[in-house]
Amino acid sequence: MPQPDPATLPLERKASLLSGGDFWSTQPLDEAGVAAVVLTDGPHGIRRQKAGADHLGFHASEPATCFAPAVAVGSSWDAELAERVGAAVGREARALGVGVVLGPGVNIKRSPLCGRNFEYYSEDPLLSGVLGAAFVRGAQAQGVGATVKHFAVNNQETERMRVSAEVDERTLREIYLAAFERVVTEARPAAVMSAYNKINGVPASENRRLLTDVLRTEWGFEGVVVSDWGAVGDRVAALAAGLDLQMPGPDEAHDAAIVEAVREGRLDQAVVDASVRRVAALARLAVASETGVDAVAADHHALAREVAADCVVLLKNDKYTLPLADGLRLTVVGEFAARPQFQGGGSSLVNATRVDTPLDALRSLGHLVTYVPGFTTDGTGDAETLREEAVRAVCGAEVAVVFVGLRGETEGVDRENLDLPADQVELVRAVAAVAPRTVVVLSTGGVVSLEGWHDSADAIVAGWLLGQAGGSALADVLSGAVNPSGRLAETVPLRLEDTPSFLNFPGEAGQVRHGEGVMVGYRHYESVGRAVRYPFGHGLSYTTFETDALSVDVTGDDTATVRLRVTNTGERTGKHVVQVYVATTAGRVRRPARELRAFTKVELRPGESRIVELLLERRAFAHYDIEADRWHVAPGAYTVQIGESAAEVVAEQTVTLIGDNIAAALSLDSAIGDWLAHPVAGPMLRAALMAEATEQERQQAEANGDMMEMVASIPARQFLHFPGVSVSTDDLTEILEATR
Ligand code: GLC
């Protein structure tokens, strides 16, 4: 029997559907056959709370597989991998009775200090968007909904519920909305979560421009906009702006405010009905039965291990220190080897079904291992004593493997600096001074400074936070069972002061100014020529690859097909990330030195070559033109570059694009220079200006050509009032007519 249209129910009942029925579920509408659907975290595993409920991970949750957080998956540069994680998280969501997963997070890593960067993929919007869309496809293929978050410009934790992100339109479009646009238009998530913060003074939850004009009208989003938990201030304003579902609930006061606003004519009932229908549609994702994750736990743990290994980035490997040969005498140093840091704190926290440690995993692979903690992160040991013990333990070893990292990275708090704890830096230096070979393994949710010990280490592995199987994954990479293929998804700077947001993070007096504009991450470092420790896209392998035979064919309408050959020139099978950047100075705006516009990951056996073909859509060449308020491909030259990283171009070819010819729509407020440059208005205005001039004045004007340069920026409206200008407003209006 067809369900009644929930919009036909009494207004009070409809209003109640627009806020949660409890902390994690929507309100059921039995009379309309609308069940309650459970929405819960998170991006790298299910946090299903049955007893106490909270949005910060304080209360316990059901066991589930903790996959590698986004900081690691972002380093894989592998959309297929991200999709497999999404599918597994989706399977466990259903097993735990969850119909909507609150993930992925695709916010851009504007500053390495953001405490929540471990939950996000990259400093680059293309990499973030492609991986986020893959996660959504994977999860939704399991019959659960995914929720892309936090929409938008939520790039810090400091004052996150009150701060206003002050950002210009071009930067908003090109950097902070682009990943959301890709996820929404390519993967069609069931929901979008509005962020806590304001954007240019307007709360994200009440931001009609973002939630309706951009998200729905421009991008065609048809799902549910759900608030972040506790983010809604003015419920009526939020509903009118396009926010369907307030979480958590219930909230009778806000329900009553909706009813009152409709009754008083301040809120159109049609707006309420549209939201009611969308929330009711979301509720169809409700999961009837719960089985628990036991049946999939073993397979998912194996998947978590495979995924994690492909996220590890080999930053440095001098003297072929890695992979570790069998039978080596190893001294493993560092608390993180025995007590791994495999995820961050807050709402994404997963109660892992099991946790592998690097120490056990190295031993199980047959390595002869001596272990010393070297330091403690809970202050229970004397640093100097532990350091001296470690130095003694390293004597006689062939290789020292030092596991260092950060504890306490969490949602809700930003970092103060990029440093590893001083006692860990001292430990690395002390060990490296005596060990024949020193390998440093980093367990961090974001990039850290490598300065002060980088040159002492023979090899450095960025292990990020790798989820519950990260210990085994690290052992697989260190021993060579897996050839590392990760690439940096975020730049490792030399100093915090070098970061483009340094002077504007985390803001002041309730505002954070995005003064660096589009120059975020590598876009800044490469454009100003600032040296970094390791650039975006960097990562080593145990084999070598060669790129040649690049061709770029413009295929009409400002799109291009890029073809190149990649060869594995080494002795081991390995995966290589092909990175395609575009560099141009076309257009009336300052462009970054280059921007990532396509990428793919290929696995090649020794000696194997592969022709890789990638399409550059016209958006790959466009910038956002704020005067025309649209994406614009400026006519001109574009150089397609193949990068080993954002800093190392190994091949390039320049093509010319016809582009869009948008002559600025003239008005009386346009600069007189734009009038004179206009193909139609220019000649007419010159004729009008010279109509009453004497021959001498004409010759003078010819001689003063550059004079026009000086007056070019005067708005036409003011130019008319200059002495000697014989053109009237009516004359300009007539010319304007001719240009239309
Ligand atoms: C949190 C987070 C959001 C999470 C939600 C529910 O505060 O900002 O990412 O999904 O609340 O836990």
Residues whose N, C-alpha, C, O or C-beta is under 5 A from the ligand:
A	BS01	GLC	D41 D54 H55 L102 D228 W229 S347
